[in-house]
């Protein structure tokens, strides 16, 4: 069974589909290492915020920590909230 807290594309998209979109962002949780989402299990789980209109992930203090062009709505990405009722 996959650990949804490990940061990878599959878990990222899975969490997007299962959390609420509010205030222009998705609230996600991943294992964390040095304040960044981790691709391996760690002892720390942190909250991160994904802003699809810009493809950025921010930490719990709202600092931009990563830009993902493939998850940027301006580059064609369609997050779950944009696909509802269509």
C-alpha positions as CSV (number, residue, x, y, z in Angstrom):
1,X,0.0,0.0,0.0
2,X,1.3,3.5,-0.9
3,X,2.0,6.0,1.9
4,X,0.1,9.1,0.8
5,X,2.4,11.3,2.9
6,X,5.4,10.5,0.7
7,X,5.9,13.4,-1.8
8,X,5.6,12.2,-5.4
9,X,3.4,13.0,-8.4
10,X,0.9,10.2,-7.6
11,X,0.4,11.2,-4.0
12,X,0.3,14.9,-4.8
13,X,-2.5,14.4,-7.3
14,X,-4.3,12.0,-5.0
15,X,-4.3,14.5,-2.2
16,X,-5.5,17.3,-4.6
17,X,-8.5,15.1,-5.4
18,X,-9.4,14.5,-1.7
19,X,-9.0,17.9,-0.1
20,X,-11.0,21.1,-0.3
21,X,-10.0,23.9,-2.5
22,X,-10.5,27.2,-0.6
23,X,-8.9,30.6,-0.7
24,X,-7.2,29.8,-4.0
25,X,-5.2,26.9,-2.5
26,X,-5.2,23.3,-1.5
27,X,-4.0,22.3,1.9
28,X,-1.7,19.2,1.7
29,X,0.3,17.2,4.1
30,X,3.6,15.4,3.4
31,X,6.6,14.1,5.2
32,X,9.1,16.9,5.5
33,X,12.8,17.3,5.5
34,X,14.4,20.7,6.1
35,X,11.0,22.3,5.6
36,X,10.4,20.8,2.2
37,X,8.2,17.9,1.1
38,X,10.1,14.7,1.3
39,X,10.1,11.7,-1.2
40,X,11.0,9.4,1.7
41,X,9.2,8.8,5.0
42,X,10.6,11.0,7.9
43,X,9.5,11.6,11.5
44,X,8.1,15.0,10.6
45,X,4.8,15.7,8.8
46,X,4.1,19.2,7.7
47,X,1.3,21.2,6.1
48,X,2.0,22.7,2.7
49,X,-0.2,24.9,0.5
50,X,-0.5,24.4,-3.3
51,X,-1.6,27.3,-5.4
52,X,-2.5,26.0,-8.9
53,X,-2.7,29.5,-10.4
54,X,1.0,29.7,-10.4
55,X,2.0,26.1,-9.8
56,X,3.7,26.9,-6.4
57,X,3.9,25.0,-3.2
58,X,4.3,27.1,0.0
59,X,5.3,26.1,3.4
60,X,3.2,26.6,6.6
61,X,4.4,30.2,6.8
62,X,3.4,30.7,3.1
63,X,6.9,31.0,1.8
64,X,7.2,29.7,-1.8
65,X,9.4,26.7,-1.7
66,X,8.8,25.1,-5.1
67,X,7.5,25.9,-8.5
68,X,6.1,23.1,-10.7
69,X,5.4,24.2,-14.3
70,X,3.5,21.0,-15.1
71,X,1.0,21.9,-12.2
72,X,0.6,25.5,-13.2
73,X,-2.9,26.4,-14.5
74,X,-1.3,29.0,-16.8
75,X,0.5,26.1,-18.5
76,X,-2.6,24.0,-19.0
77,X,-2.9,22.1,-15.7
78,X,-6.6,21.4,-14.7
79,X,-6.8,20.9,-10.9
80,X,-9.9,19.0,-9.5
81,X,-11.8,22.2,-8.6
82,X,-11.7,23.3,-12.3
83,X,-13.0,19.9,-13.5
84,X,-16.1,19.7,-11.2
85,X,-19.5,20.1,-12.9
86,X,-18.0,19.9,-16.4
